[in-house]
Amino acid sequence: MTVPLEELAGYLDTLLRVREVPDDPAALNGLQVECRGPIGRIVASVDATQRTIERAVEKGQDAEGSTLMLVHHGLFWDGNLPVTGRRYSRIKALLDADVALYSAHIPLDLHPEFGNNILLARRLELEVQGAFGRYKGIEIGVRGRFKTATPRLEVRRLLAAATGIQPGAVTIIPGGPELCGRIGIITGAASRHVLEASEAGLDSFITGEGPHHSYFDAMESGVNLFFGGHYATETLGVQALANHLADHFGIPAQFHDHPTGL
């Protein structure tokens, strides 16, 4: 079975509200590279890199129709550059193999069903109580609480289990109380929201990574800050979305895991 690219991309545009949700201009949410044929397979990855594109090409070789590569971080984060060097290599690999590329950044992060933030909260078994973390006038994260206050080291273990990494790979900046109760989540690189977490009455905040000054921000604002890795905290959304598309359109979907360790 195959699905016209226009139908699949239009469905994603509506589902994720890609024309309504604000984002960095370099995100270029939506269809970034089109293909000639209808779509017979979906390959999801966190990042559109040379290696993940090559794997999408490999996985789609025996498929009926063309492949749609679904990513969280698209091709154009390095700015408005000529189609030379690695940008040329990436785009050429997609075009030569007739692989389309669709990217969803903030629209995927905040989605109430397939978003990175809500999915991580559910894996942690938090009681979600609302949105949190303003970006360009909208709230992009979630806030919630454990059923019972949970020690920091146990939160680290739970976060590692939820994202598939080792507990030692989770960094804790212990600015808040030993027992964590009220927690905010914004995956990726959102440590700047730690001060907002404090203002919202949260005692802990989970994100992927942050700069050096994040330590002082957390310690001086009274918030436990957990870094679970930018990549690791953002694998959930594209997987869930790809599986949904597979069920909805009746075409196979796979996830290519290419961790960065960051």
MOFENGI-V217692 format. One record per residue. RES is the residue in one small letter. SS is DSSP state (@ for helix, = for strand, . for the rest). Layout:
res=RES ss=SS
res=RES ss=SS
//
This chain:
res=m ss=.
res=t ss=.
res=v ss==
res=p ss=.
res=l ss=@
res=e ss=@
res=e ss=@
res=l ss=@
res=a ss=@
res=g ss=@
res=y ss=@
res=l ss=@
res=d ss=@
res=t ss=@
res=l ss=@
res=l ss=@
res=r ss=.
res=v ss=.
res=r ss=.
res=e ss=.
res=v ss=.
res=p ss=.
res=d ss=.
res=d ss=.
res=p ss=@
res=a ss=@
res=a ss=@
res=l ss=.
res=n ss=.
res=g ss==
res=l ss==
res=q ss==
res=v ss==
res=e ss=.
res=c ss=.
res=r ss=.
res=g ss=.
res=p ss=.
res=i ss==
res=g ss==
res=r ss==
res=i ss==
res=v ss==
res=a ss==
res=s ss==
res=v ss==
res=d ss==
res=a ss=.
res=t ss=.
res=q ss=@
res=r ss=@
res=t ss=@
res=i ss=@
res=e ss=@
res=r ss=@
res=a ss=@
res=v ss=@
res=e ss=@
res=k ss=@
res=g ss=.
res=q ss=.
res=d ss=.
res=a ss=.
res=e ss=.
res=g ss=.
res=s ss==
res=t ss==
res=l ss==
res=m ss==
res=l ss==
res=v ss==
res=h ss==
res=h ss==
res=g ss=.
res=l ss=.
res=f ss=.
res=w ss=.
res=d ss=.
res=g ss=.
res=n ss=.
res=l ss=.
res=p ss=.
res=v ss=.
res=t ss=.
res=g ss=@
res=r ss=@
res=r ss=@
res=y ss=@
res=s ss=@
res=r ss=@
res=i ss=@
res=k ss=@
res=a ss=@
res=l ss=@
res=l ss=@
res=d ss=@
res=a ss=.
res=d ss=.
res=v ss==
res=a ss==
res=l ss==
res=y ss==
res=s ss==
res=a ss=.
res=h ss=.
res=i ss=@
res=p ss=@
res=l ss=@
res=d ss=@
res=l ss=.
res=h ss=.
res=p ss=.
res=e ss=.
res=f ss=.
res=g ss=.
res=n ss=@
res=n ss=@
res=i ss=@
res=l ss=@
res=l ss=@
res=a ss=@
res=r ss=@
res=r ss=@
res=l ss=.
res=e ss=.
res=l ss=.
res=e ss==
res=v ss==
res=q ss==
res=g ss==
res=a ss==
res=f ss==
res=g ss==
res=r ss==
res=y ss==
res=k ss=.
res=g ss=.
res=i ss==
res=e ss==
res=i ss==
res=g ss==
res=v ss==
res=r ss==
res=g ss==
res=r ss==
res=f ss==
res=k ss==
res=t ss==
res=a ss==
res=t ss==
res=p ss==
res=r ss=@
res=l ss=@
res=e ss=@
res=v ss=@
res=r ss=@
res=r ss=@
res=l ss=@
res=l ss=@
res=a ss=@
res=a ss=@
res=a ss=@
res=t ss=@
res=g ss=.
res=i ss=.
res=q ss=.
res=p ss=@
res=g ss=@
res=a ss=@
res=v ss=.
res=t ss==
res=i ss==
res=i ss==
res=p ss==
res=g ss=.
res=g ss=.
res=p ss=.
res=e ss=.
res=l ss==
res=c ss==
res=g ss==
res=r ss==
res=i ss==
res=g ss==
res=i ss==
res=i ss=.
res=t ss=.
res=g ss=.
res=a ss=.
res=a ss=.
res=s ss=@
res=r ss=@
res=h ss=@
res=v ss=@
res=l ss=@
res=e ss=@
res=a ss=@
res=s ss=@
res=e ss=@
res=a ss=.
res=g ss=.
res=l ss=.
res=d ss=.
res=s ss==
res=f ss==
res=i ss==
res=t ss==
res=g ss=.
res=e ss=.
res=g ss=.
res=p ss=.
res=h ss=.
res=h ss=.
res=s ss=@
res=y ss=@
res=f ss=@
res=d ss=@
res=a ss=@
res=m ss=@
res=e ss=@
res=s ss=@
res=g ss=.
res=v ss=.
res=n ss==
res=l ss==
res=f ss==
res=f ss==
res=g ss=.
res=g ss=.
res=h ss=.
res=y ss=.
res=a ss=@
res=t ss=@
res=e ss=@
res=t ss=.
res=l ss=@
res=g ss=@
res=v ss=@
res=q ss=@
res=a ss=@
res=l ss=@
res=a ss=@
res=n ss=@
res=h ss=@
res=l ss=@
res=a ss=@
res=d ss=@
res=h ss=@
res=f ss=@
res=g ss=.
res=i ss=.
res=p ss==
res=a ss==
res=q ss==
res=f ss==
res=h ss=.
res=d ss=.
res=h ss=.
res=p ss=.
res=t ss=.
res=g ss=.
res=l ss=.
//
